[in-house]
């Protein structure tokens, strides 16, 4: 069984769980929240910088998923938390962008942001 690493969205706790690929995500051992994200495990990465990039990518992707769904508030809340335990430049920048974003008119702003973020990610 592979070892997966998770990070709790609610409290920022990182933890590892042995589980099958199709098993449901575990809840946070620290606060019990079900809002956890799967992050790439350190195992298999040659160096720490690759690991950090992969983790950053996972966080940005999650934020982008919120934006694509039109959940600006959730995206904001998520990225604020993520910034606390994983403060990279890109995550800080996204956090600033989101906190400045005006209330969407017919979802236009959100849609545009999602597109821009998508482009940046390549
Ligand atoms: Zn937690």
Backbone and ligand atoms as CSV (ligand in chain L), in Angstrom:
chain,resi,resn,atom,element,x,y,z
A,1,UNK,N,N,0.834,-1.199,0.000
A,1,UNK,CA,C,0.000,0.000,0.000
A,1,UNK,C,C,0.873,1.255,0.000
A,2,UNK,N,N,0.565,2.166,-0.895
A,2,UNK,CA,C,1.402,3.373,-0.937
A,2,UNK,C,C,1.124,4.325,0.232
A,3,UNK,N,N,2.135,5.091,0.532
A,3,UNK,CA,C,2.037,6.078,1.597
A,3,UNK,C,C,1.673,7.429,0.982
A,4,UNK,N,N,0.614,8.014,1.487
A,4,UNK,CA,C,0.197,9.316,0.972
A,4,UNK,C,C,0.339,10.371,2.052
A,5,UNK,N,N,0.644,11.559,1.596
A,5,UNK,CA,C,0.747,12.654,2.542
A,5,UNK,C,C,-0.419,13.608,2.334
A,6,UNK,N,N,-0.979,14.062,3.438
A,6,UNK,CA,C,-2.113,14.978,3.381
A,6,UNK,C,C,-1.813,16.227,4.179
A,7,UNK,N,N,-2.550,17.261,3.823
A,7,UNK,CA,C,-2.439,18.466,4.607
A,7,UNK,C,C,-3.857,18.931,4.917
A,8,UNK,N,N,-4.075,19.290,6.162
A,8,UNK,CA,C,-5.408,19.711,6.583
A,8,UNK,C,C,-5.628,21.168,6.209
A,9,UNK,N,N,-6.759,21.395,5.570
A,9,UNK,CA,C,-7.090,22.727,5.118
A,9,UNK,C,C,-7.527,23.611,6.289
A,10,UNK,N,N,-8.079,22.976,7.302
A,10,UNK,CA,C,-8.617,23.734,8.430
A,10,UNK,C,C,-7.533,24.193,9.402
A,11,UNK,N,N,-6.572,23.305,9.713
A,11,UNK,CA,C,-5.581,23.679,10.733
A,11,UNK,C,C,-4.139,23.642,10.216
A,12,UNK,N,N,-3.938,23.152,8.995
A,12,UNK,CA,C,-2.598,23.176,8.426
A,12,UNK,C,C,-1.726,21.990,8.805
A,13,UNK,N,N,-2.276,21.063,9.573
A,13,UNK,CA,C,-1.519,19.882,10.000
A,13,UNK,C,C,-1.187,18.983,8.803
A,14,UNK,N,N,0.068,18.558,8.727
A,14,UNK,CA,C,0.473,17.621,7.686
A,14,UNK,C,C,0.579,16.233,8.303
A,15,UNK,N,N,0.096,15.231,7.571
A,15,UNK,CA,C,0.173,13.867,8.105
A,15,UNK,C,C,0.237,12.848,6.973
A,16,UNK,N,N,0.715,11.661,7.303
A,16,UNK,CA,C,0.869,10.622,6.295
A,16,UNK,C,C,-0.043,9.441,6.604
A,17,UNK,N,N,-0.568,8.839,5.561
A,17,UNK,CA,C,-1.477,7.706,5.734
A,17,UNK,C,C,-1.174,6.636,4.689
A,18,UNK,N,N,-1.129,5.399,5.154
A,18,UNK,CA,C,-1.016,4.277,4.231
A,18,UNK,C,C,-2.413,3.918,3.758
A,19,UNK,N,N,-2.643,3.982,2.469
A,19,UNK,CA,C,-3.981,3.657,1.989
A,19,UNK,C,C,-3.968,3.199,0.544
A,20,UNK,N,N,-5.054,2.573,0.162
A,20,UNK,CA,C,-5.186,2.153,-1.221
A,20,UNK,C,C,-5.502,3.362,-2.081
A,21,UNK,N,N,-5.197,3.224,-3.356
A,21,UNK,CA,C,-5.356,4.330,-4.278
A,21,UNK,C,C,-6.798,4.872,-4.334
A,22,UNK,N,N,-7.766,3.962,-4.246
A,22,UNK,CA,C,-9.154,4.395,-4.424
A,22,UNK,C,C,-9.896,4.606,-3.101
A,23,UNK,N,N,-9.170,4.544,-2.024
A,23,UNK,CA,C,-9.787,4.743,-0.717
A,23,UNK,C,C,-10.139,6.218,-0.508
A,24,UNK,N,N,-11.146,6.470,0.343
A,24,UNK,CA,C,-11.523,7.855,0.612
A,24,UNK,C,C,-10.446,8.558,1.424
A,25,UNK,N,N,-10.360,9.877,1.239
A,25,UNK,CA,C,-9.374,10.645,1.998
A,25,UNK,C,C,-9.682,10.547,3.491
A,26,UNK,N,N,-8.643,10.442,4.296
A,26,UNK,CA,C,-8.856,10.378,5.747
A,26,UNK,C,C,-9.212,11.762,6.303
A,27,UNK,N,N,-9.721,11.792,7.519
A,27,UNK,CA,C,-9.941,13.091,8.135
A,27,UNK,C,C,-8.705,13.469,8.951
A,28,UNK,N,N,-8.621,14.729,9.285
A,28,UNK,CA,C,-7.432,15.240,9.979
A,28,UNK,C,C,-7.315,14.646,11.387
A,29,UNK,N,N,-6.147,14.063,11.721
A,29,UNK,CA,C,-5.965,13.473,13.051
A,29,UNK,C,C,-5.895,14.530,14.152
A,30,UNK,N,N,-5.649,15.760,13.752
A,30,UNK,CA,C,-5.482,16.813,14.743
A,30,UNK,C,C,-6.801,17.503,15.100
A,31,UNK,N,N,-7.597,17.852,14.079
A,31,UNK,CA,C,-8.834,18.577,14.363
A,31,UNK,C,C,-10.087,17.864,13.861
A,32,UNK,N,N,-9.903,16.752,13.123
A,32,UNK,CA,C,-11.050,15.974,12.675
A,32,UNK,C,C,-11.729,16.486,11.425
A,33,UNK,N,N,-11.193,17.543,10.829
A,33,UNK,CA,C,-11.802,18.100,9.630
A,33,UNK,C,C,-11.689,17.136,8.447
A,34,UNK,N,N,-12.704,17.149,7.590
A,34,UNK,CA,C,-12.640,16.322,6.388
A,34,UNK,C,C,-12.018,17.064,5.213
A,35,UNK,N,N,-11.754,18.330,5.418
A,35,UNK,CA,C,-11.200,19.129,4.331
A,35,UNK,C,C,-9.686,18.988,4.300
A,36,UNK,N,N,-9.248,17.902,3.697
A,36,UNK,CA,C,-7.809,17.681,3.587
A,36,UNK,C,C,-7.425,17.627,2.114
A,37,UNK,N,N,-6.200,18.016,1.808
A,37,UNK,CA,C,-5.736,17.887,0.432
A,37,UNK,C,C,-4.590,16.881,0.395
A,38,UNK,N,N,-4.565,16.146,-0.684
A,38,UNK,CA,C,-3.486,15.180,-0.865
A,38,UNK,C,C,-2.306,15.937,-1.445
A,39,UNK,N,N,-1.183,15.780,-0.826
A,39,UNK,CA,C,0.018,16.432,-1.350
A,39,UNK,C,C,1.032,15.362,-1.734
A,40,UNK,N,N,1.873,15.660,-2.697
A,40,UNK,CA,C,2.850,14.666,-3.113
A,40,UNK,C,C,3.780,14.314,-1.956
A,41,UNK,N,N,4.030,13.074,-1.774
A,41,UNK,CA,C,4.896,12.649,-0.678
A,41,UNK,C,C,6.359,12.936,-1.011
A,42,UNK,N,N,7.106,13.155,0.039
A,42,UNK,CA,C,8.534,13.419,-0.117
A,42,UNK,C,C,9.233,12.210,-0.733
A,43,UNK,N,N,8.668,11.053,-0.451
A,43,UNK,CA,C,9.228,9.824,-0.979
A,43,UNK,C,C,9.227,9.857,-2.508
A,44,UNK,N,N,10.340,9.570,-3.108
A,44,UNK,CA,C,10.398,9.544,-4.567
A,44,UNK,C,C,10.928,10.833,-5.176
A,45,UNK,N,N,11.040,11.863,-4.377
A,45,UNK,CA,C,11.596,13.099,-4.924
A,45,UNK,C,C,13.082,13.190,-4.621
A,46,UNK,N,N,13.815,13.609,-5.610
A,46,UNK,CA,C,15.255,13.678,-5.459
A,46,UNK,C,C,15.678,14.779,-4.496
A,47,UNK,N,N,15.032,15.905,-4.615
A,47,UNK,CA,C,15.458,17.015,-3.773
A,47,UNK,C,C,14.257,17.774,-3.228
A,48,UNK,N,N,14.512,18.559,-2.252
A,48,UNK,CA,C,13.435,19.239,-1.555
A,48,UNK,C,C,12.770,20.329,-2.396
A,49,UNK,N,N,13.510,20.926,-3.315
A,49,UNK,CA,C,12.901,22.010,-4.078
A,49,UNK,C,C,11.827,21.474,-5.020
A,50,UNK,N,N,12.075,20.287,-5.591
A,50,UNK,CA,C,11.048,19.668,-6.426
A,50,UNK,C,C,9.811,19.372,-5.588
A,51,UNK,N,N,10.059,18.894,-4.397
A,51,UNK,CA,C,8.967,18.576,-3.476
A,51,UNK,C,C,8.147,19.821,-3.182
A,52,UNK,N,N,8.828,20.912,-2.924
A,52,UNK,CA,C,8.117,22.149,-2.620
A,52,UNK,C,C,7.295,22.621,-3.811
A,53,UNK,N,N,7.880,22.491,-5.007
A,53,UNK,CA,C,7.156,22.897,-6.216
A,53,UNK,C,C,5.898,22.061,-6.404
A,54,UNK,N,N,6.030,20.764,-6.183
A,54,UNK,CA,C,4.886,19.873,-6.351
A,54,UNK,C,C,3.790,20.221,-5.347
A,55,UNK,N,N,4.193,20.516,-4.152
A,55,UNK,CA,C,3.232,20.850,-3.112
A,55,UNK,C,C,2.544,22.181,-3.446
A,56,UNK,N,N,3.341,23.123,-3.909
A,56,UNK,CA,C,2.781,24.411,-4.309
A,56,UNK,C,C,1.767,24.211,-5.430
A,57,UNK,N,N,2.117,23.374,-6.377
A,57,UNK,CA,C,1.235,23.105,-7.504
A,57,UNK,C,C,-0.104,22.516,-7.018
A,58,UNK,N,N,-0.018,21.601,-6.062
A,58,UNK,CA,C,-1.235,20.983,-5.526
A,58,UNK,C,C,-2.125,22.037,-4.860
A,59,UNK,N,N,-1.505,22.947,-4.147
A,59,UNK,CA,C,-2.266,24.000,-3.463
A,59,UNK,C,C,-2.890,24.962,-4.478
A,60,UNK,N,N,-2.100,25.374,-5.466
A,60,UNK,CA,C,-2.622,26.294,-6.473
A,60,UNK,C,C,-3.741,25.650,-7.280
A,61,UNK,N,N,-3.598,24.375,-7.530
A,61,UNK,CA,C,-4.632,23.678,-8.297
A,61,UNK,C,C,-5.941,23.649,-7.522
A,62,UNK,N,N,-5.846,23.390,-6.246
A,62,UNK,CA,C,-7.048,23.347,-5.409
A,62,UNK,C,C,-7.729,24.724,-5.404
A,63,UNK,N,N,-6.939,25.768,-5.255
A,63,UNK,CA,C,-7.500,27.128,-5.259
A,63,UNK,C,C,-8.168,27.405,-6.600
A,64,UNK,N,N,-7.537,26.956,-7.657
A,64,UNK,CA,C,-8.075,27.177,-8.994
A,64,UNK,C,C,-9.392,26.425,-9.193
A,65,UNK,N,N,-9.458,25.224,-8.644
A,65,UNK,CA,C,-10.701,24.452,-8.728
A,65,UNK,C,C,-11.845,25.218,-8.080
A,66,UNK,N,N,-11.570,25.849,-6.954
A,66,UNK,CA,C,-12.586,26.661,-6.288
A,66,UNK,C,C,-13.025,27.798,-7.211
A,67,UNK,N,N,-12.056,28.462,-7.824
A,67,UNK,CA,C,-12.378,29.609,-8.679
A,67,UNK,C,C,-13.187,29.177,-9.903
A,68,UNK,N,N,-12.809,28.066,-10.471
A,68,UNK,CA,C,-13.524,27.570,-11.643
A,68,UNK,C,C,-14.967,27.240,-11.278
A,69,UNK,N,N,-15.168,26.759,-10.047
A,69,UNK,CA,C,-16.522,26.481,-9.568
A,69,UNK,C,C,-17.244,27.756,-9.133
A,70,UNK,N,N,-16.567,28.875,-9.194
A,70,UNK,CA,C,-17.180,30.133,-8.796
A,70,UNK,C,C,-17.196,30.356,-7.295
A,71,UNK,N,N,-16.371,29.604,-6.568
A,71,UNK,CA,C,-16.361,29.732,-5.104
A,71,UNK,C,C,-15.204,30.629,-4.658
A,72,UNK,N,N,-15.378,31.914,-4.891
A,72,UNK,CA,C,-14.312,32.870,-4.561
A,72,UNK,C,C,-14.020,32.878,-3.060
A,73,UNK,N,N,-15.080,32.854,-2.254
A,73,UNK,CA,C,-14.899,32.878,-0.792
A,73,UNK,C,C,-14.085,31.680,-0.323
A,74,UNK,N,N,-14.430,30.505,-0.828
A,74,UNK,CA,C,-13.711,29.294,-0.428
A,74,UNK,C,C,-12.263,29.355,-0.880
A,75,UNK,N,N,-12.065,29.879,-2.079
A,75,UNK,CA,C,-10.703,29.999,-2.608
A,75,UNK,C,C,-9.875,30.910,-1.713
A,76,UNK,N,N,-10.489,32.022,-1.314
A,76,UNK,CA,C,-9.822,32.974,-0.431
A,76,UNK,C,C,-9.448,32.332,0.899
A,77,UNK,N,N,-10.438,31.663,1.497
A,77,UNK,CA,C,-10.232,31.035,2.794
A,77,UNK,C,C,-9.131,29.976,2.706
A,78,UNK,N,N,-9.197,29.198,1.644
A,78,UNK,CA,C,-8.222,28.125,1.452
A,78,UNK,C,C,-6.808,28.673,1.288
A,79,UNK,N,N,-6.681,29.682,0.450
A,79,UNK,CA,C,-5.348,30.198,0.152
A,79,UNK,C,C,-4.785,30.954,1.362
A,80,UNK,N,N,-5.647,31.562,2.149
A,80,UNK,CA,C,-5.195,32.226,3.378
A,80,UNK,C,C,-4.554,31.210,4.320
A,81,UNK,N,N,-5.207,30.055,4.453
A,81,UNK,CA,C,-4.683,28.985,5.301
A,81,UNK,C,C,-3.388,28.427,4.714
A,82,UNK,N,N,-3.443,28.165,3.415
A,82,UNK,CA,C,-2.281,27.571,2.751
A,82,UNK,C,C,-1.056,28.474,2.903
A,83,UNK,N,N,-1.313,29.771,2.883
A,83,UNK,CA,C,-0.227,30.743,2.982
A,83,UNK,C,C,0.491,30.620,4.321
A,84,UNK,N,N,-0.270,30.267,5.344
A,84,UNK,CA,C,0.319,30.161,6.680
A,84,UNK,C,C,1.321,29.016,6.781
A,85,UNK,N,N,0.965,27.885,6.172
A,85,UNK,CA,C,1.878,26.753,6.325
A,85,UNK,C,C,2.736,26.490,5.095
A,86,UNK,N,N,2.494,27.230,4.042
A,86,UNK,CA,C,3.321,27.056,2.846
A,86,UNK,C,C,3.463,28.391,2.099
A,87,UNK,N,N,4.176,29.338,2.705
A,87,UNK,CA,C,4.218,30.689,2.142
A,87,UNK,C,C,5.228,30.869,1.001
A,88,UNK,N,N,4.864,30.426,-0.180
A,88,UNK,CA,C,5.733,30.674,-1.328
A,88,UNK,C,C,5.288,31.962,-2.011
A,89,UNK,N,N,6.115,32.468,-2.904
A,89,UNK,CA,C,5.805,33.720,-3.603
A,89,UNK,C,C,4.504,33.629,-4.377
A,90,UNK,N,N,4.323,32.537,-5.080
A,90,UNK,CA,C,3.136,32.400,-5.928
A,90,UNK,C,C,1.866,32.303,-5.102
A,91,UNK,N,N,1.958,31.626,-3.997
A,91,UNK,CA,C,0.788,31.493,-3.135
A,91,UNK,C,C,0.467,32.830,-2.472
A,92,UNK,N,N,1.502,33.551,-2.062
A,92,UNK,CA,C,1.284,34.880,-1.489
A,92,UNK,C,C,0.647,35.807,-2.513
A,93,UNK,N,N,1.152,35.721,-3.749
A,93,UNK,CA,C,0.639,36.579,-4.810
A,93,UNK,C,C,-0.842,36.272,-5.087
A,94,UNK,N,N,-1.152,35.006,-5.150
A,94,UNK,CA,C,-2.541,34.611,-5.399
A,94,UNK,C,C,-3.441,35.090,-4.263
A,95,UNK,N,N,-2.929,34.985,-3.054
A,95,UNK,CA,C,-3.683,35.443,-1.895
A,95,UNK,C,C,-3.989,36.935,-2.004
A,96,UNK,N,N,-2.979,37.713,-2.423
A,96,UNK,CA,C,-3.185,39.151,-2.599
A,96,UNK,C,C,-4.208,39.426,-3.684
A,97,UNK,N,N,-4.061,38.726,-4.801
A,97,UNK,CA,C,-4.991,38.904,-5.913
A,97,UNK,C,C,-6.422,38.628,-5.477
A,98,UNK,N,N,-6.591,37.557,-4.740
A,98,UNK,CA,C,-7.933,37.168,-4.327
A,98,UNK,C,C,-8.524,38.132,-3.306
A,99,UNK,N,N,-7.687,38.656,-2.428
A,99,UNK,CA,C,-8.216,39.559,-1.414
A,99,UNK,C,C,-8.593,40.906,-2.017
A,100,UNK,N,N,-8.014,41.230,-3.175
A,100,UNK,CA,C,-8.341,42.488,-3.833
A,100,UNK,C,C,-9.537,42.357,-4.774
A,101,UNK,N,N,-9.830,41.135,-5.150
A,101,UNK,CA,C,-10.884,40.923,-6.138
A,101,UNK,C,C,-12.215,41.486,-5.668
A,102,UNK,N,N,-12.842,42.235,-6.529
A,102,UNK,CA,C,-14.145,42.816,-6.213
A,102,UNK,C,C,-15.235,41.751,-6.380
A,103,UNK,N,N,-16.373,42.002,-5.725
A,103,UNK,CA,C,-17.476,41.051,-5.888
A,103,UNK,C,C,-17.797,40.875,-7.371
A,104,UNK,N,N,-17.940,39.658,-7.796
A,104,UNK,CA,C,-18.130,39.397,-9.220
A,104,UNK,C,C,-19.479,39.863,-9.741
A,105,UNK,N,N,-19.459,40.407,-10.937
A,105,UNK,CA,C,-20.708,40.738,-11.621
A,105,UNK,C,C,-20.985,39.609,-12.591
A,106,UNK,N,N,-21.961,38.841,-12.293
A,106,UNK,CA,C,-22.332,37.727,-13.167
A,106,UNK,C,C,-21.210,36.725,-13.352
A,107,UNK,N,N,-20.335,36.653,-12.357
A,107,UNK,CA,C,-19.278,35.655,-12.417
A,107,UNK,C,C,-18.159,35.972,-13.390
A,108,UNK,N,N,-18.227,37.153,-13.979
A,108,UNK,CA,C,-17.240,37.479,-15.010
A,108,UNK,C,C,-15.815,37.508,-14.463
A,109,UNK,N,N,-15.652,38.211,-13.330
A,109,UNK,CA,C,-14.317,38.359,-12.745
A,109,UNK,C,C,-13.732,36.997,-12.396
A,110,UNK,N,N,-14.556,36.189,-11.776
A,110,UNK,CA,C,-14.094,34.868,-11.368
A,110,UNK,C,C,-13.644,34.054,-12.581
A,111,UNK,N,N,-14.437,34.098,-13.611
A,111,UNK,CA,C,-14.110,33.348,-14.814
A,111,UNK,C,C,-12.779,33.817,-15.395
A,112,UNK,N,N,-12.614,35.139,-15.432
A,112,UNK,CA,C,-11.393,35.696,-15.994
A,112,UNK,C,C,-10.188,35.282,-15.161
A,113,UNK,N,N,-10.333,35.383,-13.842
A,113,UNK,CA,C,-9.239,34.986,-12.959
A,113,UNK,C,C,-8.838,33.534,-13.187
A,114,UNK,N,N,-9.844,32.704,-13.278
A,114,UNK,CA,C,-9.575,31.284,-13.478
A,114,UNK,C,C,-8.786,31.063,-14.763
A,115,UNK,N,N,-9.172,31.809,-15.795
A,115,UNK,CA,C,-8.481,31.681,-17.074
A,115,UNK,C,C,-7.019,32.124,-16.952
A,116,UNK,N,N,-6.839,33.259,-16.295
A,116,UNK,CA,C,-5.474,33.770,-16.132
A,116,UNK,C,C,-4.616,32.781,-15.345
A,117,UNK,N,N,-5.190,32.281,-14.266
A,117,UNK,CA,C,-4.429,31.341,-13.449
A,117,UNK,C,C,-4.059,30.094,-14.251
A,118,UNK,N,N,-4.994,29.672,-15.033
A,118,UNK,CA,C,-4.783,28.477,-15.846
A,118,UNK,C,C,-3.623,28.697,-16.820
A,119,UNK,N,N,-3.614,29.875,-17.420
A,119,UNK,CA,C,-2.544,30.193,-18.382
A,119,UNK,C,C,-1.177,30.187,-17.700
A,120,UNK,N,N,-1.135,30.821,-16.539
A,120,UNK,CA,C,0.143,30.906,-15.815
A,120,UNK,C,C,0.675,29.516,-15.501
A,121,UNK,N,N,-0.240,28.644,-15.158
A,121,UNK,CA,C,0.176,27.296,-14.798
A,121,UNK,C,C,0.700,26.519,-16.014
A,122,UNK,N,N,0.234,26.914,-17.179
A,122,UNK,CA,C,0.661,26.223,-18.400
A,122,UNK,C,C,-0.034,24.899,-18.498
L,1,ZN,ZN,ZN,-6.874,19.737,11.000
